[in-house]
Amino acid sequence: AEFNAEEKDLLESISALKAAVTVLSKHHSSMLQVPRTHMMGVAATVQNLMQRHASLLAGVLTPSERRVATAFVQAPQDYF
């Protein structure tokens, strides 16, 4: 139970950080220049982890967070 609570907190933190990066990138795009290869690697990792841990994430990610993650995987360049 403690592990699940900690995992949920960490995943919520990741979502909050991602949202912050999205907001900052829209206002300060020159500050967040990420090489395309890194961006594609992050997207591939997110996709892999979401598929591999779908059952764990089902109870943690809200539908809107899942949509954001899926949109990121499909078009990571829109987020950086």
C-alpha positions as CSV (number, residue, x, y, z in Angstrom):
1,A,0.0,0.0,0.0
2,E,2.9,2.4,0.8
3,F,4.5,1.7,-2.5
4,N,1.3,2.4,-4.4
5,A,0.8,5.7,-2.6
6,E,4.4,6.7,-3.3
7,E,4.1,5.7,-6.9
8,K,0.9,7.7,-7.3
9,D,2.5,10.8,-5.8
10,L,5.5,10.4,-8.1
11,L,3.3,10.0,-11.2
12,E,1.3,13.1,-10.1
13,S,4.5,15.0,-9.8
14,I,5.6,14.0,-13.2
15,S,2.3,15.1,-14.7
16,A,2.6,18.5,-12.9
17,L,6.1,19.0,-14.1
18,K,5.1,18.1,-17.7
19,A,2.3,20.6,-17.5
20,A,4.8,23.3,-16.2
21,V,7.2,22.5,-19.1
22,T,4.3,22.9,-21.6
23,V,3.2,26.2,-20.2
24,L,6.8,27.5,-20.0
25,S,7.6,26.3,-23.5
26,K,4.6,28.3,-24.9
27,H,5.9,31.5,-23.3
28,H,9.6,31.0,-23.4
29,S,10.3,28.6,-26.3
30,S,13.9,29.8,-26.7
31,M,14.7,28.6,-23.2
32,L,13.6,25.1,-23.8
33,Q,15.4,24.0,-26.9
34,V,15.6,20.2,-26.9
35,P,17.3,18.3,-29.7
36,R,14.9,16.4,-31.8
37,T,16.6,13.0,-31.0
38,H,16.1,13.6,-27.3
39,M,12.5,14.6,-27.9
40,M,11.8,11.4,-29.9
41,G,13.6,9.3,-27.3
42,V,11.5,10.7,-24.5
43,A,8.3,10.1,-26.5
44,A,9.3,6.5,-27.3
45,T,10.1,5.9,-23.6
46,V,6.8,7.3,-22.5
47,Q,5.0,5.1,-25.0
48,N,6.9,2.0,-24.0
49,L,6.3,2.6,-20.3
50,M,2.6,3.4,-20.8
51,Q,2.1,0.1,-22.7
52,R,4.3,-2.0,-20.3
53,H,2.6,-0.6,-17.2
54,A,-0.9,0.0,-18.5
55,S,-2.5,-1.9,-15.6
56,L,-0.6,0.2,-13.0
57,L,-1.3,3.5,-14.7
58,A,-5.0,2.7,-15.2
59,G,-5.8,3.7,-11.6
60,V,-3.4,6.6,-11.4
61,L,-3.7,8.6,-14.6
62,T,-6.9,10.5,-15.2
63,P,-8.4,10.2,-18.7
64,S,-7.2,13.8,-19.5
65,E,-3.7,12.9,-18.3
66,R,-3.8,9.8,-20.5
67,R,-4.9,11.9,-23.5
68,V,-2.1,14.4,-22.9
69,A,0.5,11.6,-22.7
70,T,-0.9,10.0,-25.9
71,A,-0.8,13.4,-27.7
72,F,2.8,13.9,-26.6
73,V,3.8,10.4,-27.9
74,Q,2.1,11.1,-31.2
75,A,3.6,14.7,-31.6
76,P,6.4,15.4,-29.1
77,Q,7.5,18.4,-31.1
78,D,4.3,20.2,-30.1
79,Y,5.5,20.2,-26.4
80,F,9.0,21.6,-26.7
